[in-house]
């Protein structure tokens, strides 16, 4: 398990990034005179409506090899000329200029969380493609960015996720001001869902669980929590023990886009992303 301070100088710099704009929508129309469908646009001479959208990274293709993105990887383009988001584990920010269908991204600043080897490999691939001059193509809610070498980043506008009815996959563990990446091999092992009828359930990292969760304002009161009785050892047991601390009594939540932060009364918490 790796640790980092959530208030590192780099992270503070990223939190100061300019807020996103509000431009949205892709528009549609019939085929043009050249037979091209206008719903898939490169919009020569006109800016694409890409800002103010949280673009979920679907995959990256580099040197002919396609890599599926881990949960939580996303990119936002602001109207103030910034690109920001998460490579999958580390957050980043960079200057970005959109002219017509050309997006030019400067070298990025990023946090330095130690991630699993698999996610680290994806982050290296994504950061290598999402830089320099890229050609943007928008097809409905899907966006493709292509480098001069032909490498691509595939993204989708999934919209914000509601608290209830969404499966939330745990991506990191927190204790007050310290955040830890999940232990190697436990990625995707813990998830939870808050149902509209007040029930909660999911997987703790080893055992499955269920209970009730009364939502009031920014708090969730968790009660009647029961789980299966499988003996959990090693890293799976560590994740489970931490999540049980979070779900003990009153839980404070913060929902932003497709990310959810939960903090228990003891200061133990988790970060989670909406499952795709």
Number of C-alpha atoms within 10 A of each C-alpha: 14 14 17 16 15 17 13 12 11 16 19 12 15 19 15 9 16 16 14 19 15 13 14 12 15 16 14 13 9 10 12 9 7 6 8 11 14 17 16 19 19 19 17 11 10 11 16 24 16 23 23 17 23 23 23 25 25 20 20 25 18 18 9 10 8 13 16 12 22 20 24 25 23 22 22 21 27 24 19 15 16 21 25 25 21 20 26 20 23 19 22 24 28 20 17 23 19 22 15 16 20 21 23 18 20 17 15 16 16 19 20 16 18 16 21 18 10 11 19 17 12 21 22 11 17 24 14 13 23 25 17 14 19 24 19 23 19 23 17 16 15 17 22 20 22 21 18 11 10 14 20 24 24 19 23 21 17 15 13 14 19 16 21 16 14 18 21 25 26 31 24 22 26 23 16 14 12 14 21 21 23 24 18 14 11 19 19 16 19 23 21 21 19 24 16 14 11 14 17 21 20 20 21 24 23 23 19 18 16 19 17 19 25 17 19 9 8 11 17 21 15 20 17 11 16 13 15 12 10 9 8 15 10 8 17 21 17 18 23 21 15 18 24 15 17 25 23 17 17 19 24 20 20 13 16 13 14 22 21 20 19 23 24 23 14 14 15 23 28 24 22 24 24 22 16 13
